[in-house]
Amino acid sequence: MIRLTLVASFFFMFFLSSVESQTTTWIKPGIHCFEVPTEYLKERDSIPDFWLTTNAEVNDFLDANIRRGEVRQIGTSAGGRPIRAVFYGTPREGEGTTTYSGSLGFQDVRAYRGPDHENTVFLAMASVHGGELEPIMGIVNFLSVLETGKDLRGKAWPEIEQFFHEIDRLIVIPIMNPDGRNRVPIRMTPFRGMNYKVNEYWNTGGNPDGTLIGWPDIKEYIPFDFTTNQFPGGYSNEAGVNIQHDDFFNVMQPETRALFDLCDIEKPDLILNMHTGAVFPKMLKPFTEVELRPVFDQLYKRILTAWTKAGLERTDNVELESDPEGVGSYSPFGLDGALSFHCGALSAVIESPNHGFASVRDEHGDMIIMTPDMLLDAQLIGYRESLQFLRDTGGRSQWTPGKNSR
């Protein structure tokens, strides 16, 4: 039986079949068709009003609610979808005299950053991976705070408002990979206890019978081969490329190119690349130049301290949870390292827990559940602490003062 239906902004072509006792459905969210487990298409019965995550929901929010900021299209995805950003504050004026690499050789980044090198610029982006919904929800609520002082629950965040006005420029990209987000036909999954498979399927892909490609295996083939019978998850764009691992020294994908061009103009000091993929909220050590590592450690301590005090980490031991040595090794080279070496920003990944399952149990054997409200609080605390850090430390020109400033 074939039937056509419209769900939110997604068009699906349904065909029920049986694959190893798994009822499946054909979906066509873009130019490709995929056979996926029917059970995985279930939405949560009650979705909070603050949970806006689809391309359509985000675009509607931008059109209806952005007044202080300016909404601009910064690029077009491989699948022809707009990539939109919101700009606040004063753009940079004037240009530097050399490339970023040249400024490192000259031993003074001000030569690259230009005459307003002391201006502080913050950039936040979500949905580099389209199946990671928590960062989209968080960044939309961040925009709500920037516009009204309150998130979409009506909770005030006065410190975010204060710090927002104390930096020079703020840029927000709610959905960096609209192709990947369009491919994932879910607003919010039901909570499935400790069963992570459904959420992992939508994120990193799998087979019609529900078995997973998974992480990191989804990174083995870039671009993804759409002629297989596998669903690629939301990692890749419509060309099959995971832009977190684009070919940065060759012809880049249009999404990556748009981001690099933006960063070349704006020269951000701090970039937050918001993802989902943690048991508790965490930051990853970025692949970056050695001089920026102590700066990251300071930011890490600040954010993890705030998360711990808010009861969002495994323990309430601030010293333990905020120790940057406990985060492990540095991340492999990817988008954040490429951005850092492109424009001199400290670009770091924040990983959110997932709304659809619990990953661990407490000492009594009970699941530790991160509620949607807790996930939102974690996102906004991360933004708050990052803005304050940038305000207090003065940005790149102060982090690594050049030879002529001594």
C-alpha positions in Angstrom: 0.0 0.0 0.0 1.4 3.4 -1.0 0.1 6.6 0.5 1.3 10.2 0.6 1.1 12.3 3.7 2.4 15.6 5.0 4.0 15.8 8.5 5.2 19.3 9.5 7.4 20.4 6.6 8.4 16.9 5.6 7.0 15.0 2.6 7.1 11.2 3.0 6.3 8.4 0.7 5.2 5.4 2.7 5.5 1.8 1.8 5.0 -0.8 4.5 7.1 -4.0 4.3 8.8 -6.5 6.6 12.5 -6.7 6.9 13.6 -9.4 9.4 10.3 -9.0 11.3 10.8 -5.3 11.4 7.9 -3.3 9.9 9.4 -0.6 7.7 8.3 2.6 6.0 9.7 4.4 2.9 10.4 8.1 3.5 11.4 10.7 0.9 12.5 13.8 2.9 14.5 15.2 0.0 15.9 13.9 -3.2 16.6 10.5 -1.8 14.3 7.7 -0.6 15.0 5.6 2.5 13.5 2.5 4.1 13.4 3.0 7.9 11.8 1.1 10.8 8.2 2.3 11.2 8.5 2.2 15.0 11.3 4.8 14.8 8.9 7.4 13.3 6.9 7.8 16.5 6.9 11.3 18.0 6.7 12.1 21.7 3.1 12.4 22.9 3.6 15.8 24.5 6.3 18.1 23.1 7.1 21.2 25.1 6.3 24.6 23.5 10.0 25.6 23.8 11.1 22.6 21.8 11.5 24.1 18.3 13.9 22.0 16.2 12.7 21.6 12.5 13.8 23.7 9.6 10.2 25.1 9.3 9.9 25.8 13.1 13.2 27.6 13.2 12.6 29.7 10.1 9.2 30.6 11.4 10.7 31.7 14.7 13.3 33.8 12.9 10.7 35.5 10.7 8.3 36.2 13.6 10.6 37.0 16.5 13.9 38.6 15.5 13.7 42.4 16.0 16.9 43.4 17.8 19.0 41.3 15.4 19.3 41.1 11.7 18.4 37.8 9.9 20.5 37.2 6.8 21.1 34.2 4.5 24.8 33.5 4.6 24.7 30.6 2.1 22.8 27.8 0.5 23.2 24.1 1.3 24.2 21.4 -1.2 20.4 20.6 -1.3 19.4 24.1 -2.1 18.2 25.1 1.4 19.0 28.5 2.9 21.5 28.8 5.7 20.4 31.7 7.9 22.2 33.6 10.6 21.2 36.3 13.1 23.6 39.2 13.6 23.7 41.5 16.6 26.1 44.4 17.4 28.7 46.2 15.3 30.5 44.5 12.5 34.3 44.9 12.1 35.6 47.9 10.2 38.8 48.0 8.2 41.0 45.1 7.3 44.2 43.6 8.5 47.4 43.6 6.5 48.2 39.8 6.3 46.7 36.4 6.5 46.1 34.6 9.8 49.1 32.4 9.2 51.1 35.5 8.3 50.2 37.1 11.6 51.5 34.1 13.5 54.7 34.3 11.6 54.8 38.0 12.4 54.1 37.1 16.0 51.1 39.5 16.3 47.6 38.5 15.4 46.5 42.1 15.3 48.1 42.3 11.8 45.4 39.9 10.7 42.5 41.1 12.8 42.8 44.7 11.7 42.4 48.1 13.4 39.5 47.1 15.6 41.3 43.9 16.8 40.2 44.5 20.4 36.5 44.2 19.5 35.0 41.0 20.9 33.0 38.7 18.5 31.1 35.6 19.6 29.7 33.0 17.1 27.4 30.2 18.0 26.1 27.5 15.7 24.0 24.4 16.0 23.0 21.4 13.8 26.2 20.7 12.0 24.7 17.2 12.4 21.0 17.4 11.6 19.9 14.6 13.9 21.2 16.4 17.0 18.1 18.2 18.1 19.0 19.5 21.6 21.4 22.2 20.3 18.8 23.5 17.9 16.3 23.8 20.7 18.9 25.5 22.9 20.0 28.0 20.3 16.5 29.0 19.5 15.9 29.7 23.2 19.2 31.6 23.3 17.9 33.8 20.5 14.7 34.3 22.5 16.7 35.5 25.5 18.7 37.9 23.3 15.4 39.3 21.9 13.2 39.4 25.1 15.4 38.5 28.1 13.5 35.3 28.6 13.6 31.8 27.1 10.5 30.3 25.5 9.4 28.9 28.9 9.3 32.5 30.2 12.4 32.1 32.4 14.5 35.2 32.6 18.3 35.1 32.1 19.4 38.6 33.1 23.1 37.8 33.0 22.9 36.7 29.4 21.2 40.0 28.6 23.9 41.9 30.4 26.9 40.1 28.9 25.3 40.3 25.4 25.4 44.1 25.6 29.0 44.1 26.8 30.5 42.4 23.8 30.7 44.0 20.4 29.3 41.4 18.0 27.2 38.2 18.3 26.3 35.9 15.5 24.0 32.9 15.8 23.5 30.2 13.2 20.6 28.0 14.3 20.9 25.2 11.6 24.2 24.9 9.9 23.2 21.7 8.0 19.6 22.2 6.9 19.9 19.2 4.5 20.7 16.8 7.4 18.0 18.3 9.6 15.4 17.9 6.8 16.4 14.2 6.4 15.5 13.4 10.0 11.6 13.3 10.2 11.4 13.7 13.9 10.6 16.7 16.2 11.1 14.9 19.4 11.4 11.2 20.1 9.6 9.4 23.0 11.8 8.6 26.0 12.8 5.0 25.7 14.6 4.3 28.9 18.2 3.1 28.3 17.5 2.1 24.7 19.7 4.5 22.7 19.2 2.8 19.3 16.4 4.9 17.9 18.1 8.3 18.6 21.4 6.9 17.3 19.8 5.6 14.2 18.4 9.1 13.3 21.8 10.7 14.1 24.4 8.4 12.7 22.3 6.1 10.4 21.4 2.5 10.0 19.8 -0.3 8.0 16.1 -1.0 7.3 16.1 -3.6 10.0 17.1 -1.0 12.6 20.7 -2.1 13.1 23.1 0.8 13.3 25.9 2.2 11.3 26.8 4.1 14.4 29.6 6.3 15.5 32.4 6.5 14.5 31.7 4.1 11.6 29.5 6.7 9.8 32.7 8.6 9.2 34.4 5.8 7.2 32.7 6.8 3.9 32.6 10.5 3.1 30.7 11.2 0.9 28.0 8.8 1.9 26.9 6.5 -0.9 23.1 7.1 -1.4 22.8 4.1 -3.7 23.0 1.7 -0.7 19.9 0.6 1.2 21.2 2.4 4.3 19.8 5.5 6.0 22.7 8.0 6.6 21.3 9.8 9.6 21.5 13.5 9.8 25.3 13.8 9.7 25.7 14.6 6.0 24.4 17.2 3.7 22.5 16.3 0.4 25.9 15.6 -1.2 26.7 13.0 1.4 29.4 15.0 3.2 29.7 15.4 6.9 30.8 19.0 7.1 32.4 18.4 10.5 35.0 16.4 8.4 34.9 18.3 5.1 37.9 18.4 2.8 39.1 21.7 4.2 42.2 22.0 1.9 40.3 21.2 -1.3 36.9 22.2 -2.7 34.7 22.6 0.4 31.0 22.0 0.6 28.8 25.1 0.2 27.9 25.0 3.9 31.5 25.0 5.0 32.5 27.6 2.4 29.7 29.9 3.7 31.0 29.5 7.3 34.6 30.1 6.4 33.7 33.2 4.4 31.7 34.5 7.3 34.5 33.9 9.8 37.0 35.6 7.5 34.8 38.7 7.6 33.8 38.7 11.2 37.0 37.2 12.7 35.2 35.8 15.8 37.2 35.4 19.0 35.1 32.5 20.3 33.0 29.9 18.4 30.7 27.4 20.1 29.9 24.4 17.9 26.9 22.8 19.7 26.3 19.0 19.3 24.6 16.1 21.0 26.6 13.1 22.2 27.3 13.1 25.9 26.2 11.3 29.1 26.4 14.6 30.9 27.0 18.0 29.4 30.6 18.3 28.4 33.2 20.2 26.3 35.7 18.6 24.0 39.3 19.7 23.9 39.7 21.4 20.5 42.4 20.7 17.9 44.0 24.2 18.0 47.3 26.0 18.3 49.2 25.5 21.5 48.8 29.1 22.6 45.1 28.7 22.8 45.1 25.6 25.0 45.4 27.5 28.3 42.5 29.7 27.2 40.3 26.7 26.5 41.2 25.3 29.9 40.0 28.5 31.6 36.7 28.4 29.6 36.3 24.8 30.4 36.7 25.4 34.1 34.1 28.2 34.0 31.4 26.3 32.1 31.9 23.0 33.9 31.8 24.7 37.3 28.5 26.3 36.4 27.0 23.0 35.1 28.2 21.2 38.3 26.7 23.9 40.6 23.4 23.6 38.7 23.3 19.8 39.4 23.9 18.9 35.7 27.0 16.8 36.1 27.7 13.3 37.5 28.8 14.6 40.9 28.6 17.9 42.8 32.4 17.9 43.2 33.3 21.1 41.4 37.1 20.5 41.5 36.7 17.1 40.0 34.1 18.0 37.3 35.9 21.2 36.2 39.4 19.8 35.8 40.3 20.1 32.1 42.7 17.2 32.5 39.7 14.9 33.1 38.3 15.6 29.6 40.8 13.3 27.9 42.9 13.8 24.8 42.5 16.6 22.2 40.0 16.1 19.5 41.2 15.0 16.0 41.4 17.6 13.3 38.0 18.6 12.1 35.8 21.7 11.5 36.8 23.4 14.8 40.5 23.0 14.2 40.1 24.2 10.6 38.1 27.3 11.7 40.7 28.0 14.4 43.6 27.9 11.9 41.5 29.9 9.4 40.6 32.9 11.5 42.3 32.5 14.9 39.2 31.8 16.9 39.0 29.5 19.8 36.4 27.1 18.4 35.1 24.4 20.7 32.4 21.7 20.7 29.8 21.5 23.5 28.1 18.1 23.7 24.6 17.8 25.1 23.0 14.6 26.5 20.1 13.2 24.5 16.4 13.7 25.3 15.4 10.2 24.1 17.2 8.0 26.5 19.2 7.7 29.7 22.9 6.6 29.6 23.7 5.7 33.2 22.3 4.7 36.5 22.9 6.2 40.0 24.2 4.3 43.0 20.7 3.0 43.7 20.3 1.6 40.2 17.9 4.3 39.1 18.2 5.9 35.6 19.7 9.4 35.6 17.3 11.2 33.3 18.1 14.6 31.8 14.7 16.2 31.4 14.0 18.6 28.5 14.1 21.5 31.0 17.5 20.4 32.3 18.8 20.1 28.7 17.7 23.6 28.0 19.2 25.0 31.2 22.5 23.3 30.3 22.6 25.0 26.9 21.8 28.4 28.2 24.3 28.1 31.1 26.9 27.3 28.4 26.1 30.4 26.5 26.0 32.6 29.6 29.4 31.4 30.8 30.9 31.8 27.4 29.7 35.3 27.0 31.0 36.3 30.4 34.3 34.6 29.7 34.7 36.6 26.5 33.7 39.8 28.2 36.1 39.3 31.1 39.1 38.1 29.1 38.9 40.5 26.2 39.2 38.0 23.3 42.0 36.9 21.0 44.0 40.2 21.1 44.2 39.8 24.9 44.7 36.0 25.0 47.8 36.1 22.9 49.2 39.6 22.9 51.5 40.3 20.1 55.2 41.3 20.1 54.3 45.0 19.7 52.1 45.0 22.8 54.7 44.1 25.3 
